[in-house]
Amino acid sequence: MAFQSIPRPPHADRIAIEKQSQRLVTAFIAIGMIFMLLPGTFLGVWNLIGISRRHTLESLSSAWLQAHGQAQLYGWVGSFILGIGFYSLTKMQSTLTFPSRSAWTSWIMWTLGITLRWIAGVTSWHWKILMPLSGFFEFAAFVLFYRSVRRHRSMSIHERPREPWMILVLGGSIAFLLALTVNLTAVIYTVTRSDVPAFPHVFDQQLIMLMVWGVLVPTIWGFNARWLQVFGGLKKPDTNQLLCAYGLSVLALALVFLQWWTACGVLLLFVAFLAIEALHVWEPRVQPAKLQGVHPSFPYFLRIPYIWLVVSCVLNMLAVRFDQSGGIWGASRHAITVGFIAGMVFVIGQRLLPAFCGMRTLWSPKLMLWSLLLLHLGCAFRVTLEPLAYGNSWQFAWKLLPCSAVVELAAVTLFAGNIFATLIQPPAHLRVATIPATRGATSIKC
Ligand code: HEM
């Protein structure tokens, strides 16, 4: 007798791939936060204490400095982008498959790549082997991600016109691939020509600009174009203006590589205002914000990062003209990396990640408020004090500078604690609330 296998109902397949993608995004978010906390922020704080003790930026090993920057930009924010990118596949595709094998191979290679790069930079142990290996792993992990995204997208939304937010996110992904290609080439060059595991200063700054303005800023604008209207209750974005801002930011990046710093500074300030205008960030809401599961201050914290974007661009222009000691450059970089990027990841992350990582709710909205308050406070201290201290204009600023790092460290720890606590609690629909015995010891599912 021939047995016919009973086909699984399509919704069972959907649930299965949803679970697979939730597990993967959780793994990327968890590893991203570990990179943010230990190799990223702790090393950053350590570096700042070292600089403040010796009263000069020159005293710090460039390999340590770059190890911190790599762990934050690639290890933390990069891991979040990869995880959310893989997760979005399940939402966008029409096929009932999830690229599990590619996705987990990509996670392993990405984690290895970031870890090896940090070890090479901080310890110099066998760095001539570890650095190229790390560059290769990071590149290969991203290629796997990119291929999976393209393959699945072409099966699903290929025929539909691309929405502007998708163009920005796609532009950011292409720039990510470019940054990792340049990084791989540069580590091979460094290994053959240098005695230390660090890139030459100007090239390092150019690569940071590529990562920040080419990858992270457009990705954030893309997500903002998609979600600010929904969650923040803001007006529908002006897509032509936003695409124009994006096009000009690509031009500004070209100027960075030509080392036309003044023109680039002016253009980036213009681009920042254009994007703010396009996204209607500072205009009144047209509908109520969606505040379920988050702190009621959420709509304000959505807007504050854009103040830091403008501050960063203004400081960038001042740095080109006046900076001798690295203080104004550092303040400008900090305003964009901590104020804008981390500020936005903290606020959007605590809104979206609990749902992405298994339909959970944020563990503590109050902790969300404190993490955001401390982050912006620490950033304000740092951005104000760094030019004064590094430029030796106010000696006491050297004493206060490490405090800014401690405040930021507290913010980062609260954010990570809140997300980890969210991840370890059961999904919202399985959570059992127990009614006190006096009212009858009944279990309810909420
Ligand atoms: C939270 C506390 C943080 C502290 C205490 C800190 C500290 C530092 C210090 C001392 C430097 C050296 C140069 C300078 O003084 O400007 C630096 C550079 C840098 N930081 Fe941070 N930082 C923090 C957060 C972040 C975050 C969240 C990011 C990115 C998302 C970031 C990205 C960078 C980058 C890219 C550099 C330049 C590295 C290089 O020149 O290669 N930092 N940071």
Boltz pocket constraint, residues with backbone or C-beta under 6 A from the ligand:
constraints:
  - pocket:
      binder: B
      contacts: [[A, 40], [A, 41], [A, 44], [A, 45], [A, 47], [A, 48], [A, 51], [A, 57], [A, 62], [A, 65], [A, 66], [A, 67], [A, 68], [A, 69], [A, 70], [A, 72], [A, 73], [A, 77], [A, 204], [A, 208], [A, 326], [A, 329], [A, 330], [A, 331], [A, 333], [A, 334], [A, 337], [A, 338], [A, 341], [A, 342], [A, 405], [A, 408], [A, 409], [A, 412]]
      max_distance: 6.0
